Amino acid sequence: WSQRPPRQSSRSEELFRSLEVQDRSPIHRSSSSTLSRGAGSDVRSSTPRGRGSVDPPDGGGRSSGSRSSDTAPRSLRRRGSHLRAIKAVYAAESLAAAGPGAEEFHRAIDAALDAVAGPSEAEAEARMARDLAAIRTGEDAIKFFTRYTDGGGASGVKLLYCNRPPPSSEGGAQGPDPGPYDLVVVPKDQAQPEYFTISASGVVHFRPGQLSECMPLSEWMQHALMFRVLCSMTFFRLYPHRKALSQWRANARHACFCRQRSRLARRCFLAKPLFVGPVLEARRIAAEAETVEVLQLPEQCMQLEDFTELQTSVCLDPVRGARRQLEAQQEALGGELERLVLAVGRAGEVTPPPWERAIATNSKGKPMLQEKKEAREQSRRVKMAKEDEGMVGSCVRLAALVFQATLAAMLHRAAGEMARRVLGAGATGEPPRKLLCVAAELEADGDVALRPAPEAFEQAMDRLWEDALGAVDALPPLESASARLRAVADAAGAWRRPPPRSVREILSSDRAWLDLTANI
């Protein structure tokens, strides 16, 4: 290695070595300054900053070229100053000896060097002004302060005011509706009571009556990005629509329920104050009628004739028989319904208007608004009274059907008690008990004869049920129990309907009743 000949240095190495030596020499600085003034350029603005060099002061000797280089990045400024130094060293002497073509060539070189060094101050300010004029939304403002951390330098734009966009605006994160991170830049005098400010430090949210919140720009952009990502998912994107649909469905069902409830309240007797008392009283009377005894079973065995006479007196006794008790219950029920008809009629009586009552009493008239209100209330009451009058006939018919069903249930109960007596209760294990006496005689031909005969028992049972059904069928229809009820039924059209079937007809088609009596 030591015997090798010294390497010849290249032209570029010698050039940069000479530049480093010349940069350290004050004589070179003055000579290069003289050469650059002869060439039409400023060497102080383009001299490379070597080791040990001192920056020139910020006085009046600083030209526009140095200011334009300050706006460019540091690497570009260093590169441009080196190229200008090389041009000053090698092209200064040739520029004086060359003709006008060389001068134009050197102008092109200067333009290229300016392009490498970066935009000029005027171009930078024009670009900043264009970016500032293009700001419309909060994202544009954040981009502006991210690019120009000093707020635009000499322009003094340090703060921008923003409002939330109106609901009708488009371009939000959720489509037509703006999101919480969508902002619109407005002048300071157009800021709403709740507004935002954006600066290089962050985003500040101001709300009246509350403390302000500050958030750095990076955190604001991160939250906005997360919000947009979540809104792009199907669940979060369609959640408002699903929630609105579910609320609409629940409200529609509630509205339908309210309509059905109001319709039921208009037609249900228990929902009307005038009908509640009479309907409950009618139900109590019907329940008492169900306890009437149409069949009395003795504890001891009885002869068939005595048993038949006992049941006939129980059903048809004019004083304490079942028929008389049922007539009394029907009369009580008819009286309760008559009181209902009278109460509804009194409620439907039309009273004179307020102004007529005031004139009749010679008192000072009421205000017109009060009179109209009372007139509306009176018309509402009259309308409700008319509806109640139309429902009285249905209430009477309902009471008649309930009373008829009570009579059928009473006969079922009597037949069930007799079946448990003579047939026994299979579910409870109660054995059958003796009810009637029979005598057995041996005839001359050797046959056994029963006294009374089985045919007599069958005829007695048939008469027993016939007397019970006769006592029930002897009751007149409830609608024709009084003239007032008959008039109400006629007004309601009850007689135009098919007449209700009697209790005998109902039981004749009842399979349970037929099987029970046949087994007995």
Backbone torsions as a table, in degrees:
resi	resn	phi	psi	omega
1	TRP	NA	-37.3	-179.7
2	SER	-72.7	-22.4	-179.4
3	GLN	-86.2	-8.1	-179.3
4	ARG	-69.5	145.4	178.7
5	PRO	-71.0	152.6	179.8
6	PRO	-62.5	140.2	-178.0
7	ARG	-75.3	136.6	178.8
8	GLN	-74.9	126.0	179.0
9	SER	-73.8	147.2	-179.3
10	SER	-79.4	169.0	-179.4
11	ARG	-64.8	-38.5	-178.6
12	SER	-67.5	-39.0	179.6
13	GLU	-64.3	-43.6	177.6
14	GLU	-62.6	-36.2	-179.8
15	LEU	-63.6	-50.1	-177.6
16	PHE	-69.2	-30.9	176.5
17	ARG	-65.8	-42.5	177.9
18	SER	-66.5	-35.0	177.1
19	LEU	-64.5	-37.6	-179.6
20	GLU	-67.8	-39.5	178.5
21	VAL	-68.7	-42.2	-179.5
22	GLN	-66.7	-32.5	-178.8
23	ASP	-67.5	-29.2	-179.3
24	ARG	-81.5	-19.4	-175.6
25	SER	-89.1	128.0	177.1
26	PRO	-69.1	-24.4	178.7
27	ILE	-68.7	-38.3	179.2
28	HIS	-66.0	-34.9	179.1
29	ARG	-62.7	-42.4	-179.4
30	SER	-70.3	-38.6	-180.0
31	SER	-68.8	-41.4	178.2
32	SER	-66.0	-31.7	177.2
33	SER	-66.9	-38.5	178.9
34	THR	-66.6	-41.9	179.2
35	LEU	-64.2	-41.9	-178.3
36	SER	-68.6	-32.7	176.5
37	ARG	-68.8	-34.2	176.2
38	GLY	-68.0	-29.6	180.0
39	ALA	-87.4	-7.0	178.3
40	GLY	87.9	25.7	179.7
41	SER	-134.6	161.3	-178.1
42	ASP	-103.6	114.9	-176.2
43	VAL	-76.7	-29.0	-178.3
44	ARG	-62.8	-31.7	179.9
45	SER	-80.4	-16.0	-175.6
46	SER	-119.6	5.6	179.6
47	THR	-69.9	131.2	179.9
48	PRO	-65.7	145.1	-179.5
49	ARG	-89.9	93.8	179.7
50	GLY	-87.3	-176.0	179.9
51	ARG	-70.2	131.3	-179.5
52	GLY	84.6	3.2	179.6
53	SER	-80.4	157.5	-178.8
54	VAL	-116.4	135.7	-179.7
55	ASP	-68.6	142.3	176.7
56	PRO	-69.0	154.2	179.8
57	PRO	-69.7	166.6	-178.0
58	ASP	-89.1	25.4	-177.2
59	GLY	-76.2	-159.7	-175.1
60	GLY	-73.6	-12.6	-179.6
61	GLY	-71.6	-8.1	-178.3
62	ARG	-81.9	129.0	-175.7
63	SER	-96.8	177.0	178.9
64	SER	-67.4	-26.0	178.5
65	GLY	-64.6	-38.2	178.1
66	SER	-68.9	-37.7	178.3
67	ARG	-65.9	-39.2	179.2
68	SER	-68.0	-33.0	178.6
69	SER	-71.6	-25.9	178.6
70	ASP	-68.3	-27.5	-179.7
71	THR	-75.0	-18.3	179.7
72	ALA	-84.6	164.5	176.2
73	PRO	-62.5	164.0	-175.1
74	ARG	-67.1	-39.0	179.3
75	SER	-63.6	-40.2	179.4
76	LEU	-69.1	-37.7	178.0
77	ARG	-63.9	-41.6	178.7
78	ARG	-64.6	-42.7	179.7
79	ARG	-64.2	-43.2	179.6
80	GLY	-65.0	-38.9	179.6
81	SER	-66.8	-38.3	176.6
82	HIS	-63.6	-43.1	180.0
83	LEU	-66.1	-37.7	177.6
84	ARG	-66.3	-36.8	177.4
85	ALA	-63.9	-42.2	178.4
86	ILE	-63.4	-41.6	179.0
87	LYS	-64.3	-40.6	-179.7
88	ALA	-64.9	-35.9	-177.9
89	VAL	-74.3	-44.0	-170.9
90	TYR	-95.5	-24.3	-173.4
91	ALA	-106.4	-4.5	-177.9
92	ALA	-67.8	-46.7	-177.5
93	GLU	-69.9	-38.3	-179.8
94	SER	-69.7	-25.2	179.8
95	LEU	-67.9	-35.3	-179.1
96	ALA	-72.7	-34.6	-177.7
97	ALA	-86.7	-18.3	-176.4
98	ALA	-82.0	169.8	-179.6
99	GLY	-89.5	-165.0	-179.8
100	PRO	-66.8	-25.3	178.3
101	GLY	-65.7	-37.0	179.0
102	ALA	-67.1	-35.2	178.8
103	GLU	-63.4	-41.2	176.7
104	GLU	-64.0	-38.0	178.0
105	PHE	-63.0	-41.4	178.6
106	HIS	-67.4	-33.5	175.0
107	ARG	-61.9	-39.5	177.5
108	ALA	-62.9	-38.8	178.5
109	ILE	-63.8	-42.4	178.7
110	ASP	-61.9	-40.3	177.8
111	ALA	-62.8	-41.4	178.0
112	ALA	-64.5	-40.7	177.9
113	LEU	-64.3	-38.9	176.8
114	ASP	-63.4	-37.8	178.7
115	ALA	-66.0	-37.4	178.7
116	VAL	-70.0	-37.3	-178.1
117	ALA	-69.3	-18.4	180.0
118	GLY	116.4	172.1	-178.6
119	PRO	-68.2	156.4	178.0
120	SER	-77.3	170.7	-179.0
121	GLU	-63.8	-38.8	178.7
122	ALA	-63.8	-42.0	178.7
123	GLU	-66.0	-40.1	178.6
124	ALA	-63.6	-43.2	178.6
125	GLU	-65.9	-38.3	177.8
126	ALA	-65.2	-40.1	177.9
127	ARG	-65.0	-42.2	177.4
128	MET	-62.5	-38.8	178.5
129	ALA	-65.2	-38.6	177.4
130	ARG	-65.8	-43.7	178.2
131	ASP	-63.0	-38.2	179.7
132	LEU	-68.0	-37.8	179.5
133	ALA	-72.3	-23.0	-179.1
134	ALA	-85.5	-0.1	-178.9
135	ILE	-73.2	124.8	177.9
136	ARG	-126.3	-39.4	-174.7
137	THR	-116.5	175.6	178.4
138	GLY	-66.2	-33.9	177.4
139	GLU	-64.8	-39.3	176.7
140	ASP	-62.3	-38.9	178.6
141	ALA	-66.1	-39.8	178.8
142	ILE	-65.9	-40.5	176.4
143	LYS	-62.3	-39.5	180.0
144	PHE	-62.5	-47.7	-178.4
145	PHE	-74.1	-21.9	173.5
146	THR	-72.0	-36.5	179.4
147	ARG	-77.8	-44.1	-179.3
148	TYR	-111.2	87.8	-175.7
149	THR	-65.0	-24.2	179.0
150	ASP	-91.0	9.8	179.0
151	GLY	78.1	16.0	178.2
152	GLY	101.2	12.4	174.6
153	GLY	70.8	-121.8	-174.2
154	ALA	-71.1	-12.9	-178.5
155	SER	-69.2	-25.7	176.4
156	GLY	77.4	20.9	178.3
157	VAL	-84.2	98.2	-178.1
158	LYS	-108.0	-16.5	-171.4
159	LEU	-150.1	138.9	176.0
160	LEU	-126.8	139.3	-178.5
161	TYR	-100.2	140.4	-177.2
162	CYS	-136.1	147.5	173.4
163	ASN	-120.0	163.2	172.0
164	ARG	-74.0	139.7	179.2
165	PRO	-69.7	152.6	177.6
166	PRO	-65.7	158.6	-178.1
167	PRO	-61.5	-26.3	-177.4
168	SER	-79.1	-10.7	-178.6
169	SER	-72.4	156.2	-179.4
170	GLU	-112.7	167.7	179.0
171	GLY	98.7	8.6	177.6
172	GLY	-75.7	175.0	-178.2
173	ALA	-70.3	-23.5	-178.3
174	GLN	-106.1	16.5	179.1
175	GLY	102.0	-126.7	-179.0
176	PRO	-64.2	-32.0	-179.2
177	ASP	-86.6	131.1	-180.0
178	PRO	-71.3	151.2	178.0
179	GLY	-90.8	174.6	-179.4
180	PRO	-69.6	-16.9	-179.9
181	TYR	-103.9	9.5	177.1
182	ASP	-92.9	121.6	-177.4
183	LEU	-128.4	155.6	179.1
184	VAL	-123.8	126.6	-179.8
185	VAL	-76.6	129.8	-178.3
186	VAL	-134.7	161.6	172.3
187	PRO	-64.6	164.7	-176.2
188	LYS	-64.7	-36.2	-177.9
189	ASP	-74.9	-10.6	178.7
190	GLN	-102.8	9.2	-180.0
191	ALA	-69.9	137.6	179.7
192	GLN	-79.9	171.4	176.8
193	PRO	-57.4	-35.1	173.1
194	GLU	-105.5	113.6	-174.8
195	TYR	-142.9	173.0	179.7
196	PHE	-125.8	151.6	171.5
197	THR	-125.0	137.5	-179.3
198	ILE	-120.9	130.1	177.3
199	SER	-142.2	-178.2	178.4
200	ALA	-67.4	-19.2	179.7
201	SER	-81.8	-30.3	-179.3
202	GLY	157.1	-165.8	-178.6
203	VAL	-111.9	129.4	180.0
204	VAL	-116.7	130.5	-179.2
205	HIS	-105.9	121.1	-179.9
206	PHE	-109.8	129.3	175.7
207	ARG	-131.6	138.0	-178.2
208	PRO	-66.9	132.3	178.0
209	GLY	81.2	4.3	-179.2
210	GLN	-134.0	164.1	178.9
211	LEU	-74.0	146.6	179.1
212	SER	-77.7	155.8	179.5
213	GLU	-121.7	135.0	179.6
214	CYS	-116.9	138.3	-178.4
215	MET	-139.6	130.8	177.4
216	PRO	-60.9	158.0	-178.0
217	LEU	-63.4	-38.7	-179.6
218	SER	-64.6	-42.5	179.2
219	GLU	-67.5	-38.2	177.2
220	TRP	-61.8	-46.2	179.8
221	MET	-65.9	-34.9	177.7
222	GLN	-65.8	-44.8	178.2
223	HIS	-64.4	-40.2	178.2
224	ALA	-63.0	-40.8	178.9
225	LEU	-65.3	-42.8	177.9
226	MET	-62.3	-39.6	178.9
227	PHE	-63.7	-41.7	180.0
228	ARG	-68.3	-36.1	178.2
229	VAL	-66.4	-42.5	178.2
230	LEU	-64.9	-39.6	-179.8
231	CYS	-69.8	-21.1	176.8
232	SER	-76.4	-17.1	177.1
233	MET	-73.5	149.6	-175.1
234	THR	-64.1	-41.5	-176.4
235	PHE	-62.6	-50.4	-177.6
236	PHE	-74.1	-31.8	-177.9
237	ARG	-70.8	-37.0	-178.5
238	LEU	-97.4	0.9	-178.3
239	TYR	-61.9	-45.1	178.0
240	PRO	-59.4	-38.7	180.0
241	HIS	-68.1	-42.0	178.7
242	ARG	-65.4	-40.4	179.3
243	LYS	-64.8	-42.4	177.8
244	ALA	-63.0	-39.7	179.2
245	LEU	-66.2	-42.0	179.3
246	SER	-66.1	-40.1	176.7
247	GLN	-65.3	-40.4	177.1
248	TRP	-62.4	-41.3	179.9
249	ARG	-64.6	-44.5	178.9
250	ALA	-63.8	-41.8	179.0
251	ASN	-68.0	-36.3	177.9
252	ALA	-65.8	-42.0	177.6
253	ARG	-64.3	-39.3	178.9
254	HIS	-66.3	-40.1	178.2
255	ALA	-64.5	-40.8	176.9
256	CYS	-63.7	-40.4	177.6
257	PHE	-63.4	-40.5	178.9
258	CYS	-64.5	-39.0	177.5
259	ARG	-64.9	-43.5	178.6
260	GLN	-64.4	-38.1	179.8
261	ARG	-66.9	-42.3	177.7
262	SER	-65.2	-38.7	177.8
263	ARG	-65.2	-39.9	177.5
264	LEU	-67.8	-36.8	179.0
265	ALA	-65.9	-30.7	178.2
266	ARG	-75.7	-24.6	-175.8
267	ARG	-107.9	-16.6	-177.3
268	CYS	-83.8	133.2	-178.7
269	PHE	-70.2	-35.0	-177.9
270	LEU	-72.6	-12.2	178.3
271	ALA	-91.6	-1.6	-179.8
272	LYS	-110.1	129.6	-177.1
273	PRO	-60.5	-34.5	-178.4
274	LEU	-70.0	-24.9	-174.3
275	PHE	-99.7	-15.7	-173.2
276	VAL	-63.5	-52.1	-177.9
277	GLY	-61.5	-53.0	179.7
278	PRO	-61.5	-37.0	-179.8
279	VAL	-66.4	-43.9	178.0
280	LEU	-65.5	-37.5	177.4
281	GLU	-66.4	-38.2	177.0
282	ALA	-64.8	-37.9	177.8
283	ARG	-66.6	-35.4	177.6
284	ARG	-66.8	-42.0	179.3
285	ILE	-64.0	-40.7	178.4
286	ALA	-64.7	-36.4	177.4
287	ALA	-66.6	-35.9	176.0
288	GLU	-68.1	-35.4	178.7
289	ALA	-65.6	-27.6	-179.8
290	GLU	-69.6	-21.4	-178.9
291	THR	-88.2	0.1	179.1
292	VAL	-67.3	135.8	-178.3
293	GLU	-89.1	115.5	173.3
294	VAL	-102.7	-2.5	-179.4
295	LEU	-147.7	124.2	-179.2
296	GLN	-114.6	119.8	-178.4
297	LEU	-102.3	119.5	-179.2
298	PRO	-74.8	161.1	178.9
299	GLU	-78.5	-31.3	-179.1
300	GLN	-103.9	165.4	177.5
301	CYS	-69.9	145.0	-179.2
302	MET	-132.3	156.7	172.9
303	GLN	-71.1	157.0	-175.4
304	LEU	-63.6	-39.5	-178.9
305	GLU	-65.2	-42.6	179.7
306	ASP	-65.7	-39.7	179.1
307	PHE	-63.9	-39.3	179.8
308	THR	-66.4	-43.4	178.9
309	GLU	-63.7	-38.0	179.9
310	LEU	-63.4	-45.2	-178.4
311	GLN	-68.8	-33.4	178.3
312	THR	-66.7	-40.9	178.6
313	SER	-69.0	-35.2	178.8
314	VAL	-64.9	-37.9	-176.9
315	CYS	-84.6	-43.4	-168.0
316	LEU	-111.8	12.2	178.8
317	ASP	-64.6	127.5	-176.0
318	PRO	-69.9	-13.0	-176.4
319	VAL	-106.0	-50.9	-175.0
320	ARG	-123.8	14.6	-178.9
321	GLY	-75.4	170.4	-178.8
322	ALA	-65.7	-35.8	179.5
323	ARG	-62.7	-43.2	-179.7
324	ARG	-66.6	-38.6	179.2
325	GLN	-66.4	-38.9	178.8
326	LEU	-68.1	-35.6	176.1
327	GLU	-63.6	-40.8	178.6
328	ALA	-64.1	-41.2	178.6
329	GLN	-65.2	-37.9	178.9
330	GLN	-68.4	-37.1	176.9
331	GLU	-64.6	-41.4	177.8
332	ALA	-63.3	-40.8	178.5
333	LEU	-65.7	-41.0	177.5
334	GLY	-64.9	-37.9	177.2
335	GLY	-64.4	-38.1	178.3
336	GLU	-65.7	-39.4	178.6
337	LEU	-69.3	-33.7	175.9
338	GLU	-64.1	-40.3	176.5
339	ARG	-64.3	-34.5	175.8
340	LEU	-64.9	-41.5	179.4
341	VAL	-63.5	-40.5	179.2
342	LEU	-66.2	-40.4	179.9
343	ALA	-65.3	-40.5	178.5
344	VAL	-67.6	-37.0	177.8
345	GLY	-65.4	-40.1	177.5
346	ARG	-67.1	-34.6	178.8
347	ALA	-69.4	-25.7	-178.5
348	GLY	-89.8	1.3	178.3
349	GLU	-68.2	132.1	-177.4
350	VAL	-84.4	126.1	176.8
351	THR	-93.8	154.3	179.7
352	PRO	-65.2	154.4	179.1
353	PRO	-62.5	162.4	-178.3
354	PRO	-61.2	-38.5	-177.3
355	TRP	-68.6	-32.5	176.8
356	GLU	-69.5	-38.3	177.3
357	ARG	-66.2	-35.6	179.0
358	ALA	-67.0	-39.9	179.1
359	ILE	-68.0	-38.2	-177.8
360	ALA	-66.7	-34.5	-179.0
361	THR	-92.1	0.4	180.0
362	ASN	56.6	34.5	178.2
363	SER	-101.3	166.7	-180.0
364	LYS	-67.2	134.4	-177.1
365	GLY	-66.2	153.2	179.3
366	LYS	-82.6	162.3	175.4
367	PRO	-60.5	153.0	-177.3
368	MET	-63.5	-37.5	179.4
369	LEU	-64.0	-38.9	178.0
370	GLN	-67.0	-39.0	179.6
371	GLU	-65.6	-41.6	178.1
372	LYS	-64.3	-39.1	178.8
373	LYS	-64.4	-42.7	177.9
374	GLU	-66.9	-35.3	177.8
375	ALA	-64.9	-42.1	177.0
376	ARG	-63.5	-41.0	179.0
377	GLU	-65.0	-39.2	179.2
378	GLN	-66.8	-41.3	177.8
379	SER	-64.3	-36.3	177.2
380	ARG	-64.8	-41.7	178.9
381	ARG	-65.8	-39.7	178.6
382	VAL	-64.0	-40.6	179.0
383	LYS	-64.1	-42.4	177.8
384	MET	-65.7	-36.5	178.4
385	ALA	-66.2	-38.4	176.5
386	LYS	-63.5	-41.6	177.1
387	GLU	-63.4	-39.9	178.4
388	ASP	-65.2	-39.4	177.8
389	GLU	-62.6	-37.1	177.4
390	GLY	-70.2	-20.5	-179.7
391	MET	-91.6	-9.2	-177.9
392	VAL	-64.2	-42.9	179.3
393	GLY	-60.9	-40.6	177.1
394	SER	-65.9	-36.8	178.0
395	CYS	-65.2	-40.5	178.0
396	VAL	-64.1	-42.8	179.5
397	ARG	-66.4	-38.1	176.9
398	LEU	-63.1	-43.2	178.2
399	ALA	-62.4	-38.3	178.1
400	ALA	-64.3	-41.6	179.4
401	LEU	-67.7	-38.4	177.6
402	VAL	-64.2	-41.1	179.1
403	PHE	-66.4	-38.4	178.0
404	GLN	-66.7	-40.3	175.9
405	ALA	-64.9	-32.8	177.3
406	THR	-65.9	-39.2	177.9
407	LEU	-65.0	-41.5	177.5
408	ALA	-63.7	-40.4	177.6
409	ALA	-65.4	-33.6	178.0
410	MET	-63.6	-45.7	179.0
411	LEU	-66.0	-36.7	175.8
412	HIS	-61.4	-42.8	-179.9
413	ARG	-62.8	-42.6	179.6
414	ALA	-63.4	-43.1	179.4
415	ALA	-66.6	-35.9	178.0
416	GLY	-66.0	-39.3	178.8
417	GLU	-64.6	-41.5	179.6
418	MET	-68.2	-36.8	178.5
419	ALA	-65.8	-38.7	177.2
420	ARG	-66.8	-28.6	-179.7
421	ARG	-73.8	-43.9	-172.7
422	VAL	-97.4	-22.1	-178.3
423	LEU	-107.8	-20.1	-177.6
424	GLY	88.3	159.6	179.5
425	ALA	-104.4	108.6	-177.8
426	GLY	-68.7	-32.5	-176.5
427	ALA	-70.8	-43.1	-178.1
428	THR	-90.5	-9.5	180.0
429	GLY	78.6	15.3	179.9
430	GLU	-77.2	126.6	-179.0
431	PRO	-75.6	158.4	176.9
432	PRO	-67.8	151.0	-179.2
433	ARG	-117.5	150.1	-178.4
434	LYS	-70.4	139.9	-178.0
435	LEU	-123.3	-43.5	-175.9
436	LEU	-124.1	150.6	179.1
437	CYS	-96.9	145.8	178.3
438	VAL	-141.1	144.1	-179.6
439	ALA	-112.6	141.2	-179.8
440	ALA	-112.9	128.8	-179.9
441	GLU	-125.4	144.5	178.0
442	LEU	-97.0	120.2	-177.6
443	GLU	-84.4	174.4	-175.9
444	ALA	-66.4	-32.8	-179.5
445	ASP	-82.3	2.8	177.6
446	GLY	92.8	-1.8	178.1
447	ASP	-83.5	154.3	179.0
448	VAL	-95.4	126.4	-179.7
449	ALA	-111.2	135.2	179.7
450	LEU	-100.5	133.8	178.1
451	ARG	-123.9	117.1	-1.8
452	PRO	-72.0	165.7	-177.4
453	ALA	-75.4	159.8	178.1
454	PRO	-59.2	-32.1	178.5
455	GLU	-64.0	-33.1	178.5
456	ALA	-66.5	-38.7	177.1
457	PHE	-63.1	-42.8	179.7
458	GLU	-63.6	-41.1	178.6
459	GLN	-66.3	-36.4	179.1
460	ALA	-65.9	-41.2	179.3
461	MET	-66.5	-40.1	178.3
462	ASP	-64.0	-39.9	178.3
463	ARG	-66.8	-36.2	179.6
464	LEU	-60.3	-49.1	-179.5
465	TRP	-70.3	-30.2	178.1
466	GLU	-68.4	-39.5	177.5
467	ASP	-65.2	-38.9	-179.6
468	ALA	-66.8	-44.0	178.5
469	LEU	-68.3	-32.5	178.0
470	GLY	-67.0	-38.5	178.8
471	ALA	-64.8	-33.6	179.4
472	VAL	-77.4	-43.3	-177.7
473	ASP	-71.1	-17.4	179.7
474	ALA	-71.4	-14.8	179.9
475	LEU	-74.0	133.3	177.7
476	PRO	-72.1	161.6	176.1
477	PRO	-61.6	144.9	-177.1
478	LEU	-65.1	-32.4	-179.4
479	GLU	-65.2	-26.6	-179.1
480	SER	-103.6	18.0	-179.2
481	ALA	-69.4	-28.7	179.3
482	SER	-145.6	163.4	-179.1
483	ALA	-67.5	-35.6	-178.9
484	ARG	-66.6	-45.0	177.8
485	LEU	-64.7	-35.2	177.6
486	ARG	-65.2	-39.9	178.4
487	ALA	-65.8	-40.3	178.5
488	VAL	-64.7	-41.5	179.1
489	ALA	-65.0	-39.4	177.6
490	ASP	-64.9	-40.9	-179.7
491	ALA	-66.6	-33.7	-179.8
492	ALA	-84.9	-4.7	179.3
493	GLY	79.2	22.8	-178.6
494	ALA	-67.6	-32.0	-178.3
495	TRP	-77.7	-19.0	176.9
496	ARG	-77.8	-14.4	176.2
497	ARG	-80.0	164.3	175.3
498	PRO	-61.6	134.2	-178.8
499	PRO	-64.0	143.4	179.9
500	PRO	-66.9	149.8	179.2
501	ARG	-74.4	152.5	178.3
502	SER	-76.5	169.9	-179.8
503	VAL	-67.2	-35.3	177.7
504	ARG	-61.9	-42.1	178.9
505	GLU	-67.2	-36.8	179.4
506	ILE	-66.1	-45.1	-177.6
507	LEU	-72.5	-27.9	178.9
508	SER	-66.3	-22.4	177.3
509	SER	-104.3	9.3	179.7
510	ASP	-94.0	114.4	-177.1
511	ARG	-66.2	-37.0	179.6
512	ALA	-64.3	-41.9	178.1
513	TRP	-64.5	-42.4	-179.2
514	LEU	-65.9	-42.7	178.8
515	ASP	-65.7	-37.9	-177.9
516	LEU	-66.9	-47.6	179.9
517	THR	-67.5	-34.1	178.6
518	ALA	-67.4	-39.0	178.1
519	ASN	-66.3	-37.3	178.2
520	ILE	-64.4	NA	NA
